[in-house]
Amino acid sequence: MESDIINKIHALSVNKALPDNTPYKSISLNNIKNISDESGISRHKIEIASLEAQIIPERYVRNMKSLSCADQVSLLKSKVSIAGLGGLGGTVCEILARIGIGTLNLIDGDIFEESNLNRQILSKESNIPTPKADAAKKRVNEINSCVSVFSHRIYLNDENASALIENSDVVIDCLDSIAGRFVLEKASKKAGCCFVSAAIAGSYGHITTIFPEDPGLKLIYGKAQNTPDKGAESSIGTLPHCVSLIASLECSEAIKVLLKKGALLRNKILLIDLTDNCFEIIKL
């Protein structure tokens, strides 16, 4: 980064204090936009340069203490692919845009319909039948214009999966097809990236994190060729509060992978039953 840009970031920073009175240097979104417009350097790069100078973009201030400036830079330099932009995927997009994942790669060939309104955060009465990929990209841009967003109005399959998730650090499975999960897992392993997978049905859900060398989904579903295409959600529906919880857990796993911090659900599955408030981790 050119020294005059760094100097401008310093000049436009202001002294503030966190709720616990810890002092910090802040730069506003408007100032980041102005520096970007004047210099031709992306807002994304301006945010990274600010954090590397220990100047916190105000949008990330409430991430601090839980995250360091270095952690935030790591997230901004990361790419996460989200396959499926319905219930789980829409909420995952929302969370990852807010925490500041630098590049979001969004994949879904479907459009919104009325039955999505109960649980899919990106769906609205006014955007039926908008393509889900378009709605997701628009929402991310509205939340965090410093994030780079790539959207693909296409259904993922064995032929295109590897190209669609290319150069991802983490791939998050928000699909509603068991067969699709196996396709996505295969592509993630081939690409050498971590794969976070979850499923929901009614008020039940599960989540696991799979690295390229791990056995993965076959320990949950058995052999791919012997599994049904749809899970229990086809018979007992999907409730919005369960969607939000499981999506949040997928984001938590992805963030821990990216930051190399915390205990992962690797070679484990977290089973959740919100009806009886049961949370159980089982070793796979």
Secondary structure, 3 states (H helix, E strand, C coil): CCHHHHHHHHHHCEEEECCCCCEEEEECHHHHHHHHHHHCCCHHHHHHHHHHCCEEEHHHHHHECCECHHHHHHHHCCEEEEECCCHHHHHHHHHHHHHCCCEEEEECCCECCHHHCCCCCCCCHHHCCCEHHHHHHHHHHHHCCCCEEEEECCCCCCCCHHHHCCCCCEEEECCCCHHHHHHHHHHHHHHCCEEEEEEEEECEEEEEEECCCCCCCHHHHCCHHHCCCCCCHHHHCECHHHHHHHHHHHHHHHHHHHHCCCCCCECEEEEEECCCCEEEEEEC
